[in-house]
Amino acid sequence: MPACANTRPEEASIADIDTRGTTRIPETEPPARASATACRVRPIQGDAAALSRAHRLPLVSRIACGTVLGGVWAAGYFGIAWHVAPVADLTTALDTAIPFVGWTVWVYLAGLPWIVAPLAVVREPGLFRRAACAYAVAIGTGFLCFTTLQTEAPALRAQSVPDGLGCTTAWALRTLHRADAPVNLLPSLHVTLAWLAAWALARQHRRWRHACYAVAAAVTASVCLVKQHTVLDTLTGLLLAWLCIRVTIPGRRRAFA
């Protein structure tokens, strides 16, 4: 009678015993194949650490794209401000009730390098293309709104005075007033582009996404505290940012993830 006759099926699967008493261990998957299978893991999209140099968008390409977008923005923004006369003042009692906080001019000005930060940080080609497309849609939509309904807010500019501020802060405020006329207000492109930058940077570096959105929130608050925009300008700027993100990413993804 064979030695394995009394062996249960589950035990026979562990070892096969032949009639000579020798034991044969079943073959297992070679270690090299198992390790290769375990290592076949695709990097998470948007994680800069997982991007190889071959899959990073060159800095020259990013700068070229940013230069084109910046040139279009500057030509359109200042051209519209000089040639399209204001037709409406949407200032409300809430806008005049918000206090003027002079030092927030630095937060407002910090929003300018923040807006162009994706040029240096976002290196994933697909994400950069979506961000550039969102910027272009935002700028084009803003220009359409400025030419259709040019607004002004003289009451806000009257509240924004450098009296009592330090020399450097007062100089920064006066420089801002000279460079940026109180027009082209609705929607606030400053708010829109700040949130688009936060979205792009947060998707590139997910561990810093909360900090990115905190910076965008601070810039958003500064446009009202430094009296550059009304609350309605700010809200429409936020709405435009959300719409631009929804337009440039597949519908199955969340806008702010």
ABEGO torsion letter per residue (X at the ends): XBAAAABBAAAAAABBBBAAGBBBBBBBBBAAAAAAAAABBBBBBGBAAABBAAABBBAAAAAAAAAAAAAAAAAAAAAAAAABBBABBABBAAAAABBBBAAAAAAAAAAAAAAAAAAAABABAAAAAAAAAAAAAAAAAAAAAAAABBBBBAAAAAABBABGBBAAAAAAAAAAAAABBBBGAOBBAAAAAAAAAAAAAAAABAAAAAAAAAAAAAAAAAAAAAGABBAAAAAAAAAAAAAAAAAABBAABBABX
